[in-house]
Amino acid sequence: QVQLVESGGGLVQPGGSLKLACVTSRNILSFNPMGWYRQAPGKQRELVATMSRNGIINYVGSVKGRFTISRDNAKNTVYLQMNSLKPEDTADYYCKATDFLVQRGYEYWGQGTQVTVSS
C-alpha cells in the first residue's frame, strides 16, 4: 500500500513563505503525475500544481510566480515552495500521486497539511 506523508504546514503572516514536502513510500518515478491540491473551508478541493515524470509542470493561475513545485528523486519527495503567501492561500494542502506502473491511474492521497496565512 502506497503512503504519502506531507509536512511543512503552519501559520505564517501574509507575504511569508512555507515549504511543503510529500514523501512517497514507493519510487516517486512510479507515479505520473505528482501534484499538490488544496481545500479551503467551505470550498471544493482545487489543483495547485502538478509535475509529470518527465518534469512538465503546471500551476493554477492564482499561484503562478509565487509557488514552485519540485522533486528530489533520491528522497522520493515532492516539494511545494510557497512564497508571497496571501490569506486566500489558507487551506488544507494535499499531495496526490497517480500510479503509473502498478495500478495505472489509481490515485493516492496524503492526509493533508494545514496552511494558515494570517496576521
Order of alpha helices (4+ residues) and beta strands (2+ residues): beta-beta-beta-beta-beta-beta-beta-beta-beta-beta-beta
